[in-house]
Amino acid sequence: MSHPVNFDQKIADLEAELLEVREAKEAFGALSDDRQLAISLHEILCHWNHTDGCSWHYEMDNGKHRWDNQAHSSYLKKAQAMIKQLKIYRSRI
């Protein structure tokens, strides 16, 4: 009996996806704290249409973030300001 699902292909596809996720995790972990926070802030706060309302994904270059471009630099500044405020707060307690 043949199966309508090609299990070997499905496994290969999932293994390839897992490799991509592992590589993305490694690349994220290699970023500085402020850049990690900037990415997280964008994911949480940006509600723009990413086709024409936000340039975040267009600012990527072969999977690498371009921190000098508008959307990236905007979120990086927000992240750095948050970190600065947190350090000030911590120094007072």
Buried (B, 14 or more C-beta within 10 A) or exposed (E): EEEEEEEEEEEEEEEEEEEEEEEEEEEEEEBEEBBBBBBEBBEEEBEEEEEEEBBBEBBEEEEEBBBEBEBBBBBBEBBBEBBEEEEEEEEEE
